[in-house]
């Protein structure tokens, strides 16, 4: 065996020993911590550890186990999770009611053959059609959120024959090429210009701006394929549009024969207090994306669901024309998603998110009244909550103060002045009270540090 192969095999065996171990020694913990930092700097991205402004690169950063509303580092230090993996842990960390079905499926078969009929994909598609609004019916499963958005964009063109898209300023739909073309922040787009050219961005929350854009394009002979919007802009700092916005956009899309695409990857699956945020206005989009919490915090699975009129003859004649992700809708991921739907319905997770979110907002609102020079704004729906600070560095300092007190949260990707509170939907009220206490302590420290 070549020397490099022997070295790689030895390294792989060492790592597998760590994975298999239930009782690491202190020396092994030190080694894993050292390895983690070196490997990220040398083999992942040398800027990644530096970029995380809220945490340091010591042992506390190496997560090792998790459960329900917590994760634990190598040394057994417990952290309350108020970041929720950017929304994936609505059902909690390693929910046993979801894990057990994934394990059961793993004992049968893990991935599908690609040619035989894999029943779980069909079962899951039927369930998604049952829990989504209106006549949404046909599903296509993918692996990540951006991939789901790509499928939605392609489907809109296939179904309508249009070529243009209308998106919004401040939008975040992922970072693949089509998805970032729809994105509304320059920093994520500039290095890749020119992008998909047939995209117009309008002000979020302004339905008339969407109508004007479509109208003007139509006048000059351009056909619009789709309007893509988040019901709440998560990464822009939890921007909530005025009531009636989605309903008006629905009317505009119907008027011009344009596909309405709702990106519910972060807002869906109970996070904002209803199973889907578009239900807040009783709106059925033509295409809806879903993801993040859809896999129960156990398996990665995302996808789209569309109304029957979107599934045009061309797509029926050639099912591969939309896409063919090798791992999309695999049995392990489907088992996780099916178990997640069952758990959410049985335990009314959307209701829990609504009630706990209201409780969180009330408590944070009291802190905002008490420390108005530090905490400048507060908004949210369910357990998608955002705090706004006078400057980005103030928010980073509060986040670091929380991390020092073993509470994990983070900023948002589009708005640097905001910090999200996005905990598991199963978080206990007693835990919320602990978070509020630690948040106040962090705010007091930051108030003194920045003389606010």
N, C-alpha and C positions, 0 to 999 in steps of 0.2 A: 504494500500500500504506500502511495506517495506520502511524503512527510506532511504536506498540508492536509491531506485527508485524515491522517492519524491525529493531527492536532485538532481538527474540527470535530472528529468523533469523540475525542477526550473531553473537549469543551461541552459538547452536547450532552454527554453522560453526566458531567458535573451539574449542569443546569437542571437536567431531569431529576437528579437527586434532590435538588432544592424544591422542585415542584412536588415531589412525592413525600418529602419530609413533613412530619407533623410536629417536630420539635427541633428547631434550628438551634445550634450553639451560638454563643456570643461572637465567636470568631467568624462563623458563617454569616451572621447578620452584618457584621462589619464588611465582610467581603462583598456581599450582595449590594450593599449601599455604595461601596467604592466602584463596583462593576457598573451599577446603574448609571452613575454620573459619568464615568468614562465612556460607556457605550453610547449614551445620548450625545455626548460631545464629539465622539469620533465616528459613530456609525448611524446616527439618526439625523441630528441637525445641531451644529454647534451653537446656534442662537436660541434653542428652545428653552433651556433652563434659565438663561438670562432674561428671556422675554416674560416669564411668569413673575410679575411684579409683586404679587401678594405673598409668595412663599420663598423660603430659602432652599438651598440644595443639600441640606443635611439629612440625617436619617429619617426625620419626620415626614419627608416627602416620598418615601418609598412605601407605597400602600401594599398590603399583603393579604388582608382578609376583609370581608364586609358582611353586614347583616342588617336588614330592615332600614333604619334611618342613619346608620353609622358606617364608617370604614375605619380600619385599624392599621397602623403602620407596623413595620418589622418588629418594633420593640413593645408592641402591645398598647401603644398610645391610641386612645379612642377619639375620633373626630365626628362631630355632628355634620351631616351633609346637607347644606343649604344651597348647593349648586346643582345637585341631581344629575350630574353628567350632561348638563345643558338640556335636561328634560327627559332623560331616558328612564329615570328611576321612579316613575309615578307609582308603581306597585311596590316600591322599596328595593333594597339591595338583596339579591339572591333569594327572592321570595320562594319559600319552600313549596308552595302550591303550584308554582310554575316550574321550578327546578325538577320536581319529581316526574313531571311528564316528559321533560327533555331527556332525563335519564332513561325513562321507560322506552322512548323512541330510539335512543342510542343503542339499546340492547336489541333492537329489531334491525334497523339499517339507518345509516347516518346521512348519506347523500343519495339523490335520485339518479337513476340510470340515464336520464335524458330522453329515453325512448318509450319505456313502459309508462302506464298511467300512474302517477303518484297521487294517492287519494287525499292526502292531507292538504295539498294545494287547493284541490277542489272544495274540500270542506271549509277551509279558511276563507276562500273567496265567497262562498255562500254566506258564511257568518258576517263577513264585512258588509255584504249587501244588506243584511238584516239589521245592522246597527248604524248604518249611514242614512242620511235623510233622503226623502223623495224616491226617485226611481234610479238612483245610482246602482249599477248592476255588475259591470264587467271589471275584473281586477287584473292587474299585472304586477307581479312581485319583483322587487329589486333588493339591493344590499345596503345602500346608503341613501341619505336624503337627496344629495345632488343628482344621483342616478335616477331617482324617482321623478325629480323635476325635469330632467332631460326627456324622459318618456312622456311626460305630460305635454311638453312643448312640441315634441314630434307628433303626438296624437292630435293635437290641435290643428297642425298643418294638414295631416292626413284627412281629418274629418271635414275641415272647412274649405280647403283649397287656398286659404289665405297664407300670407308670408310674414306679415308684420306682427309684432307683439307690443302691447302696452304694459309697462311695469311702473313702479313707483320709486320716487326718491326715498332713500333710506331703507329700501328693501334688502332682504338677505334670503337667497334661495339656494345657497351652496356655492362651491368654488370650482366645479367643472366648467368647461368652456361655455356651454349654453347657459348654465345656471348663473354664472358670474356675469354673463352678458345682460341678464335681467337684474343683476345686483345694483344697489343704489349708493354705493360708497366708492369714491374714486381710488382710494388706496388699494383696493382689491382688484381694480380693473386696469389701471394705467399701464402696468408692465406688459399687458397682453393685448393692447390695442394694435390693429383694429380687431374688434370682436364681431359677433353677429351684428350686421349693420341694420337690419330691419327691426330696431327696438326704439321706442320712444318712452321716456320716463316723465311721469307727471307727479304732481304733489299728492302725497298720501292723504286720504280722507276727503278728497275733492272729486266727487263723482262727475261733476260738470267738466272738469279738466279731461277726464277719460273720454267723455262724449265728444268734446271738441277735437281731441286728437284723432279719434276714429273718423269723425265727420270730415276733417281736413284731408286725411289720407285717402278716404273714399273719393272725395272730389277730384283729387289728382290721379286717380286710377289705381291706387294701392289697396289691396284687400287685407284686412286684419284677421289673423288667425285666432289670437287669444288675448285676453286680459288676465295677467297673473298677479294675484294679490295675496298677502297674508291677512287674515281677518284681524289679527293684532300683530304689529311689527315687533317681533321679539328682540332681535339683535339691534334694532334702532333705539332700544331703551323702553320696551313695552309701550309702544305708541298705540293708543286705542282710538279708533276713528269715531266720528259722531254717529249716534243712533240713526239708522236708516241708510247708512252708506252702502252696505252690502246689498240691500234690497234695491237701491237705485242702480248699482252696478249691474245687477241681474237684469233689470229692465232695459238698460242700455245695450247689454250683450244680446238680448232677445231682439231688440229693435234692428240691430245691424247684422245679425247672424254670426256673431262672434262667440267663440268658446270662452266661458268664464272658468278660470282655473283658480281654485282656492288651495293655497299651500298651508295645509294643516299639520305639517310635520312637527312643529313645536306646540301649536295650540290645541291639537286634537288629543284623543284618547283621555279625556277627562281633565286635562291640565287646567283649563280655564273655568271649570265649574259646570260645563255641559260636555257630553261626550265629544262633540265637535263644536267649535266656536261659531260656525255658520248657522247652527241651530238657534243661536241667540237672536237672530233676525228671521228665522224660519225660511232660510234660503237654501236651495239646492244648486250647487255648481254643476257645470257640465263635466268637469274633471276635478278630482280632489286628490292631493298627495297626502300620504301619512307616513309616519316613521317614529323615530326616537323611542317613545314609551311602548310602541306597538309590539316589540319583542319582549316586553315585561322586564327589561333590565337584565335579561339573561342571554338573549341571542340577537344579533343584528338582522333586522328585516324591515324593509320599507316597501312602498309601492304606490300605485294609483288605483282609483276606482272611477269609472266613467258611466255616463248615461248610455242607454242602448243606441241612440242616434249617433254617438261618437264612434261606435264600432262599425265602420263603413265596410262595404263589400270588399274593397281592396285588402283590408286587414283580415277579413275572414278567408279570402282566397289565399293569402300568404301570411300566416300568423307570425312569421319570423321578421316581417318587414319593420315592425316596431322596435324589436330588440330581442336578444337571446342571452341574457346573463347566465353564465354557467351555474352559479350558486343561488340564483333568484328563486325564492319559494322552496328552498330545500326542506326536507322533512324535519330536521332539528329546529330550524327557525319557525316553521309552521306550527310545530307542536307547542313552542313557546308562545306564539301569538294566539293560538286557540285557547291555551290555558290562561293567558292574560285577559282575553275577552271574558271568559267565564268568571275569573276572579273579580274583574271590574264590575260586572253586572251583579254578581252575588253580594259584593260588599259596597255597592254604590259608590265607587271611587270618585266619580264626578261630583256627587253631593259632598263627599268628604273634602274634596279640594275647594269647593265653594265655601263651606262653613269654616274650614281652617284658614283659608285665604282671608276671609272677612275678619277673623280673629287676629291674624298676623297684621293686617292693614290697620286695624284699630290700635293695636299696641305700638306699631311703628309711627302711626300718626301722632300718638301722645309724645313720642320722642321728638318728632319734628316740631311740635309746638314748644317743646322744652329747649331744643337746641336748633333754632331756626338759621343760625349763621353757618352751621355745618350741614344739616340735612335740608336741602332746598326744595325737594319735590318728592312725591310719592304717588305711584299709580299701579294698577294691577287688576287682574281678573283671576279669580281662583288662586292657585298657587303659582301663578306667573306674575311676580311682583318686582317692581323696580324702584330703587332709591336713587335720587339725583343729588349730586354734590356741586359746590360752586366751581370746582376745577377737578381735572382728572387725577392730579396727585393727591387730592384730599380723599377721593374715593378709594384710590389704591392704598392709602394709609389706613383707612377704616377696614378694608379687606384684610390687610396684613395684621391689624390689631385683632380682628376676629380669628384669623388663622393661629395667631399666638395663643389664643384662648380656646383652640381646638374646635373652631367652627369654620367650615369650608364654604366659601362663596367666591364669586368672581364678577368681573365686569361684563359688558356686552360688546359684541364685535364691531358695531357700527357707531355707537355713541360712547365716547371715552369718559363722559362725566357720570355715567350711570353704573350701578351695581345691582345685579339680580339677586333675588331671593327665590329659589326654585327647588324647594325640598321635595322629598318623596311625599306622595299623597297619604301615606300611612303614618306620617310623623305624628307623634303624640302631643297633646296640648301641653303637658308638663315640659316636653322638650322645647316647644315654642317659647315657653316662659324663660327657659334657660338661655335660649338664643337671644331673646330681647334683653335680658340682663347683661349678657356679654357684649351685645351691640351697644348698649348705653356706655359700658366701660370703655369700649374702643372709641366711641364718639367723644367722650370726655378727654381722653388722651390726645386725640387729634385736634380738638378745640384748643387745648393748651399748646401743642406743638406748632400749630399754624397761626396761633393768636387770633382766632376767629371770634 
